[in-house]
Amino acid sequence: MIAARRYQYFLPVVLAAVLANPGCRTATQPKPELVLYPAPPASPRVQFLTWASGAEQIEPQQGAFEDFVLGEEPQANRRLNKPYGIAARDGVVYVCDTKGLCIARMDFKNGKYSVFGVRGPGRLKKPINIAIDPLGYKFVADTNRKQIVIYGPDDGYVNAFDVPEPCHPVDVALHGNELYVLDNDTKCRIIVMDRTTGDVLRTFGAPGGEPAQFKIPNSLCVDAEGYVYVSDTHNWRVQKLTSRGESVWVKGVPGYLLGQFGRPRGIRVADDGLIYVVDGATEIVQMFDADGQTLMRFGGPGDIPGALGLPTTVAIDKSSVPYFRKYMHPDFKPEYLIFVASQFGAHLVNVYAFGAFPDGYTISELNVAPLPKIDIEEGIGAVEGEDTAEEPPVRKRQKKDAQGE
């Protein structure tokens, strides 16, 4: 599925379609941008589709007359403040807002924006990551409540499971009747709970740098076969484990090249076995196969659609494809969608499609313009606390250069 010549995947591009209008020589139409990764002559596998940061991009906008008659709606909770975790199902994207203290519900299917988890027993204190089961139940890891808070298919509060203390739950994943909770407190462990009762079934992992040990891990996920993947942030690596905690492989070293990590954050695995890892330092998403071999990357720093700003995590969803087809190139055949949350910049939720053009397909009459180059020369230092939305080094240097300092 992925071409063997992996070096071709290293260069993302923005391909802008050229629209000619022979009947009008004085006015030009905006050129719709087609953002593809990787660059030709390699076959593109990822297309950037759209972005949203709040209700303004989701809901139809009122006209001036409607504003006069209906009044302007208060802007509180109408825009993401500090997104972190993200999940998607059937055209709806759910975003953990760690500053707004809620779950933002971005309904691309029906053009609606709302929030929940803001009152009553389901009130959130610091939601950081979210998982959705096939029935539509949402499981939210709340670091301040030290619980997994559960909401039903209608987004109403259902229950909350205590995570054994001392704890600092930062991510949650589901596999069958088991609920996996990543705790990056001093014990650095994974807690496996019964998803219906909250009873602890087993724990594994420990602090350290050996295989199956972690140093301030950030994220976890579980594939269809029950293998567990962990983003081991302060060890600058990712790990694959069995459901009992035995090491399968460990990949990654400190650095800014592909296969290396500056600040590995969110990790998710698709049904096809591809593994997606967000790097908050280089502001890219790296893709690996089931054996941990590097395939390609997409994203990159910048303020244009398709670029990322201090990205946190990623979500994979196939059920939402029909509601995003209007953004796709008509000849691009999607397999599933990729949603990436960022904490910095104007584009806080970016949507991509993974797929391919037909064999032998040639993209013609397109202008090629590269995305901003990723700086890999400065190297990495200590990783800042994951609760701080500090601007990444690349963006700091861009601002410094712009100010002439």
C-alpha positions in Angstrom: 0.0 0.0 0.0 2.8 2.4 0.9 5.5 2.8 -1.8 8.8 1.2 -1.0 10.8 4.3 -1.9 10.2 5.9 1.5 12.4 8.9 0.8 9.8 10.2 -1.6 7.4 10.8 1.3 9.7 13.3 3.1 8.5 16.3 1.2 4.9 17.5 1.6 3.5 19.9 -0.9 0.7 22.2 -1.6 -0.7 21.7 -5.1 -2.8 24.7 -6.2 -5.3 24.0 -9.1 -5.2 26.5 -11.9 -8.6 27.8 -13.1 -8.6 29.6 -16.4 -11.4 32.0 -17.4 -10.9 33.1 -21.0 -14.0 35.3 -20.9 -12.7 37.6 -18.3 -9.2 39.2 -18.5 -9.6 41.8 -15.9 -10.7 39.7 -12.9 -9.2 36.6 -11.5 -10.9 33.9 -9.4 -9.3 32.6 -6.2 -7.4 29.4 -6.8 -8.7 26.5 -4.7 -5.8 24.8 -3.0 -5.2 21.1 -3.2 -2.9 20.1 -0.4 -1.3 16.7 -0.9 1.4 14.6 0.8 3.9 13.4 -0.5 5.1 15.3 -3.6 4.9 13.9 -7.1 6.3 11.8 -8.6 5.5 9.7 -5.6 1.8 8.9 -5.3 0.0 11.2 -2.8 -1.6 9.3 0.1 -2.9 12.1 2.3 -5.0 15.1 1.3 -5.8 18.0 3.5 -9.5 18.7 3.5 -10.6 21.5 5.8 -10.3 23.0 9.3 -12.4 24.5 12.1 -11.7 26.3 15.4 -15.2 26.9 16.6 -18.9 27.5 15.6 -17.9 30.1 13.0 -16.6 27.3 10.7 -19.3 24.8 11.5 -22.6 26.6 11.6 -24.2 28.7 8.8 -23.6 32.3 9.4 -26.5 34.7 10.1 -27.0 37.7 7.9 -27.2 41.3 9.2 -31.0 41.2 9.3 -31.0 37.9 11.3 -28.6 39.5 13.7 -30.9 42.4 14.1 -34.0 40.3 14.7 -32.5 37.4 16.7 -29.7 39.3 18.4 -26.1 38.2 18.5 -25.4 35.0 20.4 -23.0 35.1 23.2 -19.5 34.0 22.2 -18.8 32.0 25.3 -18.1 28.4 24.5 -18.4 29.1 20.8 -14.7 28.7 20.0 -12.1 26.2 21.1 -9.8 27.7 23.8 -7.1 25.1 24.3 -7.9 21.8 22.6 -6.1 18.6 23.4 -7.8 15.2 22.9 -9.9 14.5 19.9 -12.2 11.8 18.6 -14.7 11.5 15.7 -17.7 9.4 14.8 -20.3 9.7 12.0 -19.5 13.3 11.0 -19.1 14.6 14.5 -15.8 15.6 16.0 -15.4 15.7 19.8 -12.6 17.9 21.2 -11.4 18.1 24.8 -11.0 21.8 25.7 -8.6 21.9 28.7 -9.2 25.6 29.2 -12.8 25.8 28.4 -13.3 22.8 30.7 -15.7 21.0 28.3 -16.1 18.7 25.4 -16.8 20.7 22.2 -19.1 18.9 19.8 -18.4 19.9 16.2 -21.1 18.4 14.1 -20.0 18.7 10.5 -22.9 16.5 9.4 -25.7 18.8 10.6 -23.8 22.1 10.8 -24.1 22.4 14.6 -21.6 23.4 17.4 -22.3 22.7 21.1 -20.5 21.8 24.3 -21.2 19.4 27.1 -19.6 18.4 30.4 -20.1 21.9 31.9 -22.6 21.2 34.7 -23.9 18.7 37.2 -22.2 15.4 38.1 -20.7 15.3 34.6 -18.9 18.6 35.0 -15.4 18.4 33.8 -12.4 19.9 35.6 -9.7 19.2 33.0 -10.6 16.9 30.2 -7.5 15.8 28.2 -8.4 12.8 26.1 -11.5 11.0 24.8 -12.4 7.6 23.3 -15.7 6.6 21.7 -17.1 3.0 21.7 -19.1 1.6 18.8 -22.4 2.4 20.6 -21.5 6.1 20.9 -20.5 6.1 24.6 -17.7 8.6 25.3 -15.0 8.0 27.9 -13.1 11.1 28.9 -9.8 11.1 30.9 -10.0 14.0 33.3 -6.7 14.7 35.0 -8.1 16.9 37.8 -11.1 14.8 38.6 -8.7 11.8 38.5 -11.5 9.9 36.8 -12.7 8.5 33.6 -16.0 10.3 33.0 -18.6 8.6 30.8 -21.2 10.2 28.6 -23.9 8.4 26.6 -24.8 8.5 22.9 -26.9 11.6 23.7 -23.8 13.2 25.4 -25.6 13.0 28.8 -23.6 12.0 31.9 -23.7 8.3 32.7 -21.0 7.5 35.2 -17.4 8.2 36.4 -14.7 5.6 37.3 -12.1 6.5 39.9 -8.5 5.9 38.8 -6.4 4.3 41.6 -4.3 6.9 43.3 -1.7 8.3 43.1 -2.7 9.0 39.5 -2.6 11.5 36.7 -4.7 10.0 33.9 -3.8 11.4 30.5 -5.4 9.1 27.9 -7.9 6.3 27.5 -8.5 3.6 25.0 -11.0 0.7 24.5 -10.7 -2.9 23.4 -13.7 -5.2 23.9 -14.8 -4.9 27.5 -11.6 -3.5 28.6 -10.8 0.1 29.3 -7.1 1.1 29.2 -6.0 4.2 31.1 -2.6 5.8 30.8 -1.3 7.2 34.1 1.8 9.3 33.9 2.1 10.0 37.6 5.2 8.7 39.5 4.1 5.1 38.8 4.0 5.6 35.0 1.7 2.7 34.4 -1.2 1.5 32.4 -4.4 0.5 34.3 -6.8 -1.9 32.7 -10.4 -1.6 33.9 -13.7 -3.3 33.2 -15.5 -0.8 30.9 -18.9 -1.5 32.5 -18.0 -1.6 36.2 -14.7 0.3 36.5 -13.1 -2.6 38.4 -9.3 -2.8 38.0 -8.4 -5.9 36.1 -4.6 -5.5 35.9 -1.9 -3.0 35.7 1.5 -3.0 33.9 4.4 -0.7 33.2 6.8 1.2 35.4 9.0 4.3 35.4 12.3 3.9 33.6 14.0 3.7 30.2 13.9 0.0 29.5 11.4 -1.7 27.2 7.9 -1.7 28.8 8.9 1.2 31.1 7.9 4.8 30.6 9.1 8.3 31.4 6.1 10.8 31.5 4.2 8.9 28.7 1.6 11.1 26.9 -0.7 8.8 24.9 -1.8 5.3 24.3 -4.1 3.3 21.9 -5.0 -0.3 21.3 -5.3 -2.0 17.9 -7.9 -4.6 16.7 -5.7 -7.5 17.9 -5.3 -6.0 21.4 -1.7 -4.7 21.0 -1.0 -1.5 23.0 0.9 1.4 21.6 2.4 4.1 23.9 3.9 7.5 23.2 6.8 7.5 25.7 7.5 11.3 25.6 10.5 11.8 27.8 12.2 8.7 26.4 11.6 10.2 22.9 10.2 7.0 21.5 7.0 4.9 20.9 6.4 1.4 22.2 4.3 -1.6 21.1 3.2 -3.9 24.0 1.0 -7.0 24.4 -2.2 -6.6 26.3 -0.3 -7.9 29.4 2.5 -5.4 29.1 5.2 -7.5 27.4 7.4 -5.5 25.0 7.0 -6.2 21.3 9.2 -3.3 19.9 10.6 0.1 20.8 11.2 2.7 18.1 12.6 6.2 18.2 15.5 8.3 19.4 15.8 12.1 20.2 15.9 14.2 17.0 14.0 16.0 14.4 14.3 13.6 11.5 11.7 11.0 10.4 11.8 8.1 12.8 13.1 10.4 15.5 11.1 12.4 18.0 11.4 15.8 19.6 8.2 15.6 21.7 6.0 12.5 20.8 2.5 13.2 21.9 -0.8 11.6 20.6 -0.6 8.1 19.1 -3.4 6.3 17.3 -3.6 3.2 15.1 -5.9 2.8 12.1 -7.8 -0.4 11.1 -5.2 -1.0 8.3 -2.5 -1.2 11.0 -0.8 2.2 10.2 0.3 4.0 13.3 0.0 7.8 13.5 2.2 9.7 16.0 2.0 13.5 16.6 5.3 15.3 17.4 4.7 18.6 19.2 8.3 19.8 18.6 8.5 19.4 14.8 4.7 19.9 14.4 4.2 17.0 12.1 2.4 13.7 12.2 4.6 10.7 11.4 3.2 7.4 10.0 4.6 3.9 10.8 3.7 0.4 9.7 2.8 -2.3 12.2 6.5 -3.2 12.6 7.4 0.4 13.5 9.0 1.2 10.2 8.8 4.8 9.2 6.7 5.5 6.2 5.9 9.2 5.7 4.8 12.4 7.5 2.4 15.3 6.9 1.6 18.6 8.5 4.5 20.9 9.4 4.7 24.3 11.1 3.0 27.3 9.6 -0.2 29.4 9.7 -1.8 28.2 6.5 -4.5 25.5 6.3 -2.9 22.0 6.4 -0.1 23.2 8.7 -0.1 22.5 12.4 0.6 24.6 15.5 1.8 22.7 18.6 -0.3 19.6 17.7 -1.5 17.4 20.5 -3.2 14.3 19.2 -4.9 12.6 16.3 -8.1 10.7 15.6 -8.9 8.2 12.9 -12.4 7.6 11.6 -14.0 5.9 8.6 -17.6 6.6 9.3 -17.2 10.4 8.7 -16.0 10.1 5.2 -19.3 10.8 3.5 -19.6 14.2 5.2 -16.2 15.4 4.0 -16.3 14.2 0.3 -17.1 17.8 -0.9 -13.6 18.8 0.2 -11.9 16.0 -1.7 -10.4 15.9 -5.2 -13.0 14.0 -7.2 -10.5 11.3 -8.2 -9.0 10.8 -4.7 -10.3 7.6 -3.2 -10.4 7.9 0.6 -10.0 5.0 3.0 -10.6 7.0 6.3 -10.2 10.5 7.8 -7.5 11.8 10.1 -8.3 14.6 12.5 -5.4 16.5 14.2 -5.8 18.9 17.1 -3.5 21.9 17.6 -3.1 24.2 20.6 -1.7 27.2 18.7 -2.7 29.3 15.7 -5.8 30.0 13.8 -6.5 26.4 12.6 -7.1 24.3 15.7 -8.7 21.2 14.2 -7.4 20.0 10.8 -9.0 17.3 8.7 -7.1 15.1 6.3 -8.0 12.0 4.2 -5.9 9.0 3.8 -6.3 7.2 0.5 -4.9 7.2 -3.1 -5.5 8.3 -6.6 -6.1 5.5 -9.2 -3.1 3.6 -10.4 -1.4 5.5 -13.2 -3.3 8.7 -12.4 -1.4 11.8 -13.3 -2.0 15.2 -11.6 -1.6 17.8 -14.3 -2.0 21.6 -14.6 -1.1 22.2 -11.0 1.3 24.7 -9.5 3.5 23.2 -6.8 4.4 25.2 -3.7 6.1 23.7 -0.6 4.8 24.2 2.9 7.1 26.0 5.3 10.4 24.1 5.8 10.8 22.1 9.1 13.8 23.2 11.0 15.8 20.1 12.0 19.1 21.8 12.7 18.7 23.1 16.3 18.1 19.8 18.0 16.1 19.2 21.1 16.5 20.0 24.7 14.4 19.2 27.8 10.7 18.6 27.0 8.4 21.1 28.6 5.5 20.1 30.8 2.7 18.8 28.6 0.2 21.0 30.4 1.8 24.2 29.0 0.8 25.3 25.5 4.1 26.9 24.9 5.0 27.9 21.4 7.3 25.4 19.8 11.0 26.3 19.0 10.3 26.5 15.3 7.6 29.1 15.7 9.6 31.0 18.3 12.5 31.4 15.8 10.0 32.5 13.1 8.8 35.3 15.3 12.3 36.2 16.3 13.4 36.5 12.7 10.3 38.5 11.8 11.1 41.0 14.6 14.7 41.3 13.5 16.1 40.1 16.8 
